[in-house]
Amino acid sequence: MTSAVTTDTSARPGYGQLLRTPGALGFVLPGFAARLPFGMLTISILLLVQHTTGSYGSAGIVAAVTGISMALSAPLMGIFTDRFGQSAVLVPVVLAHSAAVSGLAALALAGAPVWALALAAVPTGASVPQVGPMVRARWAARLEGSPLLPTAAAFESVTDEFTFVVGPVLATALCTGVHPAAGLVTEATLTLIGGLLFAARRASQPRTHVPSATGEKRAFALSYPGLRVLIFAFLGIGAVFGGMQVSLAAFSNEIGNPGANGLLYGVFAAGNMIAGIAMGAVAWKIGPRRRLILGYIGLTAAASVLWAAHSMILLGALGLVVGLFIAPALITGYTMVEQLVPANARTEAFTWLTGSIAFGQAIAVILAGRLTDAHGSSYGFLVPMAATALALATLLALRAKLAPKAPSRIVNASAPGTEAAARAEATASATPSPAPAPTSRNRVNERGMGHRVPVTVD
């Protein structure tokens, strides 16, 4: 199991320094291979079900059930991962997912009714492996307190967006050029191979967190108000992904060029990836809360004009701008988890955020599918506009929740090597005596979850 490592803070944090972190490449490379199929799943379902039913609305329902199932199961998967370890959870999950996807594809090709496809979509979504949160948890464990953490968050966002550039393009090419089910078959195969390779890298896993023998209760990630605010923000981001996938596919069909869907979505995701690279290369002087709000304002403004685009070039340009504004919000949100949630609940926290993106995407797919079937692709683009506006209003109203009550960074008190852990061990082995009063330098908080180390926050 991994532990926090010491990094050289004299050099400016950057991607080169990040990837020189001991053991990093051992989980980064298989982690990328394991999450690439995630970018293929929704669009593969949409294209296959639309092909067999002739309806974007029906395809949207099946894709949405998949996303909702994933959103509901992801936090539970995160809790089990924090408790039992990544490999113990990941191996059975990737086996189940490959079987579920194969079953869904077979039913669609057999002409099964929509209700049967929706039923098969439940295990398909519930078994999506949460590789992205697991990789982020490994970075958080290795870089505890390091200035490289924002760079790691940016790197992971770039990796995610690269999968969303390659995934939809690959899935579209397979579904339109090879066979309608080829996208799902490839997704299932890559998930199985990549997931098993990542699970085999046990040395870099974060420590599991066993419940205290003294009966101390573990706080769940959702009990931290800052995370709940981030969930609302990520729901809006998910709605952008879902609304764009359906509306771009419908727009491509409307102009008589279905293959343009992969290109348009790739341009959108490329904007996100470019901004993510820039985010990790900049030494920011403004705090994360302000960066999140500014990025979300830009995202809302950009998403508000998508419906007006009636040419492929204009829509591609607007999609690129939307992508450029997603990265600041997404990266900053993931970075803030380290400040808002203790180490023994971080994998769960990351899965809540990933799940909220999936849930927002699922709802957007349903709404955009219905609007697109009834009125055309322009109406489908209204979904990202409305969702980001609502999320921004929530973010502005509850922005105070995004900072700890005191200027601090939450650190797990039970983590080996911390002063709190050493003090607890010494107390347990000593003859019982009245406990000394805690000092201002080292105080355990009321929840019993950790001690607080002052740092600068926005």
C-alpha positions in Angstrom: 0.0 0.0 0.0 1.2 3.5 -0.8 2.0 6.3 1.5 2.6 10.0 1.0 5.9 10.8 -0.6 8.2 13.8 -0.2 8.4 15.9 -3.3 10.8 18.6 -4.3 8.9 21.9 -3.9 11.8 24.0 -5.0 10.9 23.5 -8.6 7.8 24.9 -10.2 5.1 22.2 -10.1 4.6 20.8 -13.6 3.8 17.6 -15.5 7.4 16.5 -15.8 7.9 16.7 -12.0 4.5 15.0 -11.4 5.3 12.0 -13.6 8.7 11.6 -11.8 6.8 10.9 -8.6 8.0 7.4 -7.5 5.7 4.7 -8.8 3.4 7.1 -10.7 3.8 5.6 -14.2 3.0 2.2 -12.7 -0.6 3.2 -12.1 -1.0 6.1 -14.6 -0.6 4.0 -17.8 -2.8 1.0 -16.9 -5.3 3.5 -15.4 -5.6 5.2 -18.8 -6.1 1.9 -20.5 -8.8 1.0 -18.0 -10.8 4.2 -18.3 -10.6 4.7 -22.1 -13.8 2.5 -22.6 -15.8 4.8 -20.4 -15.7 7.5 -23.1 -17.2 4.9 -25.5 -20.1 3.7 -23.4 -22.9 6.3 -23.7 -22.4 7.1 -27.4 -22.2 3.3 -28.3 -25.5 2.7 -26.5 -27.1 5.7 -28.2 -26.0 4.7 -31.7 -26.9 1.0 -31.3 -30.3 1.6 -29.8 -31.2 4.4 -32.2 -30.2 2.0 -35.1 -32.5 -0.8 -33.8 -35.4 1.4 -32.7 -35.2 4.4 -35.0 -35.7 6.8 -32.1 -33.3 9.1 -30.2 -35.8 9.3 -27.4 -35.7 5.5 -26.9 -31.9 5.5 -27.2 -31.8 8.3 -24.7 -33.9 6.4 -22.2 -31.6 3.3 -22.3 -28.5 5.5 -22.1 -30.0 7.5 -19.2 -30.8 4.3 -17.2 -27.2 3.3 -17.7 -26.0 6.7 -16.4 -28.4 6.7 -13.4 -27.4 3.2 -12.4 -23.8 4.2 -12.5 -24.4 7.4 -10.5 -26.3 5.5 -7.8 -23.7 2.6 -7.6 -20.5 4.8 -7.8 -20.5 6.1 -4.2 -21.2 2.6 -2.8 -18.3 1.3 -4.9 -16.2 4.1 -3.4 -17.1 3.1 0.1 -16.2 -0.5 -0.5 -13.0 0.6 -2.2 -12.0 2.7 0.8 -12.8 -0.2 3.1 -11.5 -3.3 1.2 -9.0 -1.9 -1.3 -9.1 -1.2 -5.0 -8.2 -4.6 -6.4 -10.7 -6.4 -4.3 -13.5 -4.3 -5.7 -12.2 -3.8 -9.3 -11.7 -7.4 -10.4 -15.3 -8.6 -9.9 -16.7 -5.3 -11.2 -14.9 -5.5 -14.6 -16.0 -9.1 -15.0 -19.6 -8.2 -14.3 -19.5 -5.1 -16.5 -18.2 -7.0 -19.5 -21.0 -9.6 -19.1 -23.7 -6.9 -18.7 -22.6 -5.0 -21.8 -22.5 -8.1 -23.9 -26.1 -8.9 -22.7 -27.4 -5.4 -23.6 -25.9 -5.6 -27.1 -27.4 -9.0 -27.7 -30.8 -7.8 -26.6 -30.7 -4.7 -28.8 -29.7 -6.7 -31.9 -32.5 -9.2 -31.2 -35.0 -6.4 -31.4 -36.0 -6.4 -27.7 -38.5 -3.7 -26.6 -37.2 -0.6 -24.9 -38.3 -1.7 -21.5 -36.2 -4.8 -21.8 -33.2 -2.8 -23.0 -33.7 -0.4 -20.0 -33.8 -3.3 -17.7 -30.5 -4.6 -19.1 -29.0 -1.2 -18.8 -29.3 -1.3 -15.0 -26.4 -3.8 -14.4 -24.5 -2.3 -17.3 -24.4 1.1 -15.5 -24.1 -0.2 -12.0 -21.0 -2.2 -12.9 -19.1 0.6 -14.6 -15.6 0.5 -12.9 -14.7 3.7 -11.1 -11.1 3.8 -12.3 -10.9 7.6 -12.6 -11.6 8.1 -8.8 -9.3 5.2 -8.0 -6.4 6.9 -9.9 -7.2 10.2 -8.2 -7.2 8.5 -4.8 -3.7 7.1 -5.6 -2.4 10.6 -6.5 -4.0 12.0 -3.3 -2.3 9.3 -1.2 1.1 9.8 -2.7 1.0 13.6 -2.8 -0.5 14.4 0.6 0.1 18.1 1.2 2.2 18.5 -1.9 1.9 21.5 -4.2 1.7 19.0 -7.1 -1.8 18.0 -6.2 -3.5 20.7 -8.5 -1.1 19.5 -11.2 -2.2 15.9 -10.6 -5.9 17.0 -10.8 -5.2 18.8 -14.1 -3.3 15.8 -15.5 -6.2 13.5 -14.6 -8.7 15.9 -16.3 -6.6 15.9 -19.4 -6.4 12.2 -19.3 -10.2 12.0 -18.9 -10.7 14.4 -21.8 -8.4 12.5 -24.0 -10.5 9.4 -23.5 -13.6 11.6 -24.4 -11.8 12.7 -27.5 -10.7 9.2 -28.6 -13.7 7.3 -27.1 -16.6 8.9 -29.0 -14.6 9.1 -32.2 -13.6 5.4 -32.0 -17.1 4.3 -31.0 -18.7 6.3 -33.8 -16.3 4.9 -36.3 -17.0 1.4 -35.1 -20.8 1.7 -35.0 -21.1 3.5 -38.3 -18.3 1.8 -40.3 -18.1 -1.7 -38.9 -21.3 -2.8 -37.1 -23.8 -1.0 -34.9 -22.8 -3.2 -31.9 -19.1 -2.9 -32.5 -18.7 0.0 -30.1 -20.2 -1.9 -27.2 -18.3 -5.0 -27.9 -15.0 -3.1 -28.0 -16.0 -1.2 -24.8 -16.6 -4.5 -22.9 -13.3 -6.0 -24.1 -11.2 -3.0 -23.3 -12.8 -2.6 -19.9 -12.0 -6.2 -19.0 -8.3 -6.0 -20.1 -7.6 -2.6 -18.8 -9.3 -3.1 -15.5 -7.4 -6.3 -14.8 -4.1 -4.6 -15.6 -4.9 -1.7 -13.3 -6.0 -4.0 -10.5 -2.7 -5.8 -10.7 -0.8 -2.7 -9.7 -1.4 -3.2 -6.0 1.7 -1.5 -4.6 0.4 2.0 -5.3 -3.1 1.5 -3.8 -4.1 3.8 -1.0 -4.3 2.2 2.5 -7.6 0.6 3.4 -9.4 2.2 6.3 -10.5 -0.3 8.9 -13.1 0.9 11.4 -11.6 1.8 14.8 -11.5 -0.8 17.5 -12.7 1.8 19.9 -16.0 2.1 18.1 -15.2 5.5 16.5 -17.6 6.0 13.6 -16.4 6.8 10.1 -17.9 9.9 8.6 -19.2 9.5 5.1 -18.0 11.9 2.4 -21.5 13.2 1.8 -21.6 14.6 5.4 -19.2 17.3 4.3 -21.2 20.3 3.0 -18.5 21.5 0.6 -18.7 18.2 -1.3 -22.5 18.5 -1.6 -22.0 21.9 -3.3 -19.5 20.4 -5.7 -22.0 17.7 -6.6 -24.5 20.3 -7.8 -21.8 21.9 -9.9 -20.8 18.6 -11.4 -24.4 17.7 -12.2 -24.4 20.8 -14.5 -21.2 19.6 -16.2 -22.7 16.2 -16.7 -25.7 17.8 -18.4 -23.4 19.5 -20.8 -21.8 16.2 -21.8 -25.2 14.5 -22.2 -26.9 17.3 -24.0 -23.9 17.6 -26.4 -23.8 13.9 -27.2 -27.5 13.7 -28.2 -27.7 17.0 -29.9 -24.5 16.7 -31.9 -25.6 13.2 -33.1 -29.0 14.6 -34.2 -27.4 17.7 -35.8 -25.1 15.4 -37.8 -28.0 13.4 -39.1 -29.9 16.6 -40.0 -27.1 17.8 -42.2 -26.8 14.3 -43.8 -23.4 13.5 -42.4 -23.7 11.1 -39.4 -19.9 10.6 -39.3 -19.5 14.3 -38.4 -20.8 13.5 -34.9 -17.5 12.0 -33.8 -15.6 15.0 -35.2 -17.8 17.6 -33.6 -17.7 15.9 -30.2 -14.0 15.4 -30.6 -13.5 19.2 -31.1 -15.6 19.9 -28.0 -13.6 17.4 -25.9 -10.3 18.8 -27.4 -11.2 22.2 -26.0 -11.5 20.7 -22.6 -8.2 18.9 -23.0 -6.4 22.0 -24.1 -7.7 24.0 -21.2 -6.8 21.2 -18.9 -3.2 21.2 -20.1 -3.0 24.9 -19.5 -4.6 24.6 -16.1 -1.8 22.3 -14.9 0.9 24.4 -16.3 -0.1 27.7 -14.6 0.9 28.7 -11.1 -2.4 30.1 -9.9 -2.5 33.1 -7.6 -6.2 33.1 -7.1 -7.9 30.6 -4.8 -9.7 27.5 -6.0 -13.2 28.7 -5.0 -12.8 31.8 -7.2 -11.4 29.8 -10.0 -14.4 27.4 -9.8 -16.9 30.2 -9.9 -15.2 32.1 -12.8 -14.9 28.9 -14.8 -18.5 28.1 -14.3 -19.6 31.6 -15.3 -17.8 31.2 -18.6 -19.2 27.7 -19.1 -22.8 28.9 -18.6 -22.3 31.8 -21.0 -20.8 29.5 -23.7 -23.5 26.9 -23.3 -26.2 29.5 -23.6 -25.6 30.1 -27.3 -25.2 26.6 -28.7 -28.9 26.4 -29.7 -28.3 29.3 -32.2 -25.7 27.5 -34.3 -27.0 26.2 -37.6 -23.7 25.4 -39.4 -21.1 22.7 -38.7 -18.2 25.2 -38.6 -20.0 27.5 -36.1 -21.2 24.7 -33.9 -17.7 23.2 -33.9 -16.3 26.6 -32.8 -18.9 27.0 -30.1 -18.3 23.5 -28.9 -14.6 24.2 -28.6 -15.3 27.3 -26.4 -17.7 25.2 -24.2 -14.9 22.7 -23.8 -12.4 25.3 -22.9 -14.6 26.4 -19.9 -15.4 22.9 -18.6 -11.8 22.2 -17.6 -11.4 25.0 -15.1 -14.5 24.0 -13.3 -13.9 20.3 -13.4 -10.2 20.4 -12.4 -10.7 22.9 -9.6 -13.6 20.9 -8.2 -11.5 17.7 -8.0 -8.6 19.6 -6.5 -10.9 21.0 -3.7 -11.7 17.5 -2.5 -8.3 17.3 -0.8 -9.2 20.3 1.3 -12.8 19.4 2.0 -12.8 15.6 2.7 -10.4 13.5 4.9 -8.2 10.8 3.4 -10.3 7.9 4.6 -13.3 9.1 2.5 -11.7 10.5 -0.6 -12.3 7.6 -3.0 -16.0 7.8 -2.0 -15.9 11.6 -2.5 -14.4 11.2 -6.0 -17.0 8.7 -6.9 -19.8 11.1 -5.8 -18.4 13.6 -8.2 -18.0 11.1 -11.0 -21.5 9.8 -10.2 -23.0 13.2 -10.3 -21.5 13.8 -13.7 -23.1 10.5 -14.9 -26.4 11.4 -13.3 -26.5 14.9 -14.9 -25.5 13.3 -18.2 -28.3 10.7 -17.9 -31.0 13.3 -17.2 -29.7 15.5 -20.0 -29.8 12.6 -22.5 -33.4 11.9 -21.7 -34.5 15.5 -22.0 -32.4 16.3 -25.0 -33.5 13.1 -26.7 -37.2 14.0 -26.3 -36.7 17.6 -27.4 -34.6 16.5 -30.4 -37.2 14.0 -31.5 -40.0 16.6 -31.3 -38.3 19.8 -32.4 -34.8 19.1 -33.8 -31.3 19.4 -32.5 -31.5 23.1 -31.7 -33.9 22.4 -28.9 -31.6 19.7 -27.5 -28.9 22.3 -26.9 -31.3 24.1 -24.5 -30.6 21.4 -21.9 -26.9 22.4 -21.3 -28.0 26.0 -21.1 -30.6 25.5 -18.5 -28.6 23.0 -16.5 -25.5 25.2 -16.2 -27.6 28.2 -15.3 -29.2 26.3 -12.4 -25.9 24.9 -11.2 -24.3 28.3 -11.3 -27.1 29.9 -9.3 -26.6 27.1 -6.7 -22.9 27.5 -6.7 -23.1 31.3 -6.1 -25.7 30.9 -3.3 -23.7 28.2 -1.4 -20.1 29.3 -2.2 -19.4 29.8 1.5 -19.7 26.0 2.0 -16.6 25.5 -0.3 -14.2 26.6 2.4 -13.5 24.8 5.7 -14.8 26.6 8.8 -11.2 27.5 9.6 -8.4 28.2 7.1 -7.2 24.6 7.0 -6.6 21.4 5.1 -8.2 18.3 6.5 -5.8 15.5 7.2 -6.7 12.0 8.3 -5.8 11.6 11.9 -5.5 7.9 11.7 -3.0 7.9 8.9 0.3 6.3 9.9 3.0 8.8 10.3 0.9 11.7 11.4 1.4 13.3 14.8 -2.2 12.5 15.7 -1.6 8.8 15.0 1.7 8.8 17.0 0.0 10.6 19.9 -2.9 8.1 19.9 -0.5 5.1 19.9 1.5 6.5 22.7 -1.7 7.1 24.7 -2.9 3.6 24.2 0.4 2.1 25.4 0.9 4.3 28.4 -0.6 3.9 31.9 -4.0 5.6 32.0 -3.8 9.1 33.2 -5.6 12.4 32.6 -5.2 13.4 29.0 -3.2 16.6 28.5 -5.1 19.6 27.1 -4.7 19.9 23.3 -2.6 22.7 22.1 -3.4 25.2 19.4 -0.6 23.7 17.2 -2.0 20.2 17.2 -5.7 19.7 17.9 -8.0 16.8 17.0 -11.3 18.1 15.7 -14.7 17.4 17.1 -15.6 14.6 14.6 -12.5 12.7 15.6 -11.6 12.4 11.9 -8.3 14.3 11.9 -6.2 17.3 12.8 -6.0 20.5 10.9 -2.8 22.0 9.4 -3.1 25.7 8.5 -2.8 26.5 4.9 -4.0 29.3 2.7 -7.4 28.9 1.1 -9.7 31.1 -0.8 
